[in-house]
Amino acid sequence: MNEVQIIGTGSYAPLNIMTNHQLSELVDTSDEWIVSMTGIKERHISQGENTSDLATKAALEALKDANVKAEDIDLIIVASTSPDQFVPATACLVQGNIGAVNAMAFDVSAACTGFIFALNIAIQFLKTGERTRALIIGAEVLSKIVDWTDRNTCILFGDGAGAAILEAGTKKGIISINSASQGQKARFLTCPTVDVKNTFAKGNKDFKSTISMDGKEIFKFAVKIIASSINRILKENNYTLDDIKYVVCHQANARIIDLVVRRLKADKNKFFVNLERYGNTSAASIAIAMDEMNKKKLLKAGDKIILVGFGGGLTYGASLIEWTINK
Ligand code: UT7
């Protein structure tokens, strides 16, 4: 069996920034409420770019960072809750845009845990030797599926994409990964696509194809599952939090991360947070955070990090990684 390493990262977010003040002109909210309840100050909102456009820009950056040509990529997985179209997969659009002519390309749908799921799937292909070099991307234009009249949700989300290049080799990089789902809780976070309306079915007059969520249920789930996922992956690999340089949680709400820190009696500085500038970018958030850490040179080869995601599905997952990029 091969080992798998991350050899490059990239990210991209639309240039247009929307502040909490701008949101307070759309719905009955305030900068003070949003900051105190979520930690979010602003988010990037697309002015026309679609998910594949963001994903392509993140991918090109990751290829450059890894010093790899698009033709050398043989697997592309895009994780997204907001793909461009039903068909083709956003991954195929990215493949066409970057000229990755030798790749198999497909999407995964695991909401905010999508990047961890994509990583988990890619690892299986690389470990067995079925593929050699993978491009995995978390990309979202959530602004097109947000209900801009619902203050419970529209204040949370932002657009963006993050990418990583993985390579099969002999040196250990990804130490451990696990992903799981709890479909019995699926109703807590939904975004329907199109209604069943045809010769045999009338469709539902209240049908809405926008995000809706039971915020309190997701919040409780998130705190519990992030803390238990971190504990589990540490225990399974005989590590403690002292061995970990950074924990990168899905960036949804600063209060969720604060409660996890308290639950684990951890050092808050170990938990990387950038949600104040991006909001919740769903499948992209962990990948964008990892790229920011890479660009800021916060990690050196040998450092251990934990990525941990949770989201609609409900889904969750975590990965323990030894950083192998030497800057
Ligand atoms: O990637 C996963 C995606 N989802 C999440 O991560 C969501 C997790 N959940 C959350 O982050 C929190 O549930 C929220 C931040 C969304 C909401 O916090 P909460 O503590 O659950 O607040 P709440 O919904 O109970 O609202 C408290 C009050 C209510 O007013 P009353 O009934 O106490 O008078 C709401 O109507 O705040 C009101 N409220 C707002 N006020 C100003 C709700 N949204 C807003 C708003 N601005 N945007």
Residues whose N, C-alpha, C, O or C-beta is under 5 A from the ligand:
A	BS01	UT7	D28 T29 S30 W33 M37 T38 C112 R151 N152 I155 G215 K216 I218 F219 A252 N253 F310 G311
